Amino acid sequence: MQVPLLDLKRQYVTIESDIKQAIEEVLSSQHFIMGPKVKELEQAVAGYCGTRHAVACASGSDALLLALWALGVGAGDEVITSAFTFFATGGSISRLGAKPVFVDIREDTYNIDPDLIESCITDRTKAIMPVHLFGQCAEMDWINDIAARRGLAVIEDAAQAIGAEYNGRRAGALGTMGAFSFFPTKNLGGYGDGGMVTTDDDELYDMLSILRLHGARPKYYHKHIGMNSRLDALQAAVLLVKLPHLDTWNDARRANAARYNSLFDAAVVGTPVEAAGRRHIYNQYTIRVDKRDDLGDHLREKGIGSEIYYPVPLHLQECYADLGYEKGSLAVTEKAALEVLSLPVFAELAAEEIEYVADTVKGFAV
Ligand SMILES: *Cc1c(COP(=O)(O)O)cnc(C)c1O
């Protein structure tokens, strides 16, 4: 049996005719960038997340960048975030000339440990950027409480968490702004790059809308220096077909995760922890084992896809050597980076495939 980490084709065949029709509409309109489809998607995503506004852009990385930029984050500023994440989280901070300040994670959820945030706040700190890693929201009440007391903004890196909930509210509506990615492997993936920033704040909404169009308003009159970060109408059309299915697909991922959990002996395989009040949407189903690399090799030999998210935490990346972190600086993060392995969890997996993956993991002496 072959079980890939992700098989996008299985989803595609279930929505193929709707997708083709939506693409055909865009082709007939010959309106390719921004426009009514993008506006419709912005309103749909804002409605879905429960925010007043949403601003589409070219990628999740740009969504993070635009969110920080709209806040006025720049040279000399500091932003507190996690090092156990995709590079864009830290990279967006650095690209504005600001400094990422990496805080260790919690052992159970892999998300930033709020207990360690306050001691890292300085008079240069502008924002806290928690990552909802693997599809589970960070400890947002606690983080928002710190931010409110210290006068900081909170940007959710919700790239992996569209549809995830925290005490009944959705990711993207839990901080000052939320940043989403529509990269094809995310739970709501387009057929190319795309991103979105959500917010309730009218002024930030205005600034985000201007910055993504080279800072112009009206066209050709530039009050600010922005960037080109627009969304294609084709991507918006695809995403509008997919959004109504998102909850069903997320539920299927949750059911697959529950099935794995019931098949694994928690004493042997570290299974993901869903914290109280959370709705984890399992962009990744990530286990922890001692001989992680050997297990990955074993799974490959047995035809099973797996991946390490993430092998090198940001504070130990070569490009961040000048920040002065060393091995051991963030002990929980570094240990996780050595032990995690993500298994196939996509919505269309068959029960036999999950059993085969679980049996193969269990058959390996871990
Ligand atoms: C995917 C991802 C991003 C970046 O999104 P892109 O659309 O690939 O630019 C940022 N942060 C996290 C945590 C991600 O998983």
The ligand as an SDF file (V2000), in Angstrom:
LIG
                    3D

 15 15  0  0  0  0  0  0  0  0999 V2000
    2.6530   28.2950    5.2650 C   0  0  0  0  0  0  0  0  0  0  0  0
    3.0420   29.1540    6.4070 C   0  0  0  0  0  0  0  0  0  0  0  0
    3.3740   30.5050    6.2500 C   0  0  0  0  0  0  0  0  0  0  0  0
    3.5880   31.1540    4.9080 C   0  0  0  0  0  0  0  0  0  0  0  0
    2.5900   31.0270    3.9940 O   0  0  0  0  0  0  0  0  0  0  0  0
    2.9420   31.1100    2.4140 P   0  0  0  0  0  0  0  0  0  0  0  0
    1.5930   31.2330    1.7990 O   0  0  0  0  0  0  0  0  0  0  0  0
    3.6370   29.8440    2.0570 O   0  0  0  0  0  0  0  0  0  0  0  0
    3.7740   32.3110    2.1830 O   0  0  0  0  0  0  0  0  0  0  0  0
    3.6190   31.2510    7.3840 C   0  0  0  0  0  0  0  0  0  0  0  0
    3.5670   30.7130    8.6030 N   0  0  0  0  0  0  0  0  0  0  0  0
    3.2760   29.4180    8.8050 C   0  0  0  0  0  0  0  0  0  0  0  0
    3.2350   28.8760   10.1870 C   0  0  0  0  0  0  0  0  0  0  0  0
    3.0260   28.5860    7.7090 C   0  0  0  0  0  0  0  0  0  0  0  0
    2.7620   27.2950    7.9060 O   0  0  0  0  0  0  0  0  0  0  0  0
  1  2  1  0
  2  3  1  0
  2 14  2  0
  3  4  1  0
  3 10  2  0
  4  5  1  0
  5  6  1  0
  6  7  2  0
  6  8  1  0
  6  9  1  0
 10 11  1  0
 11 12  2  0
 12 13  1  0
 12 14  1  0
 14 15  1  0
M  END
$$$$
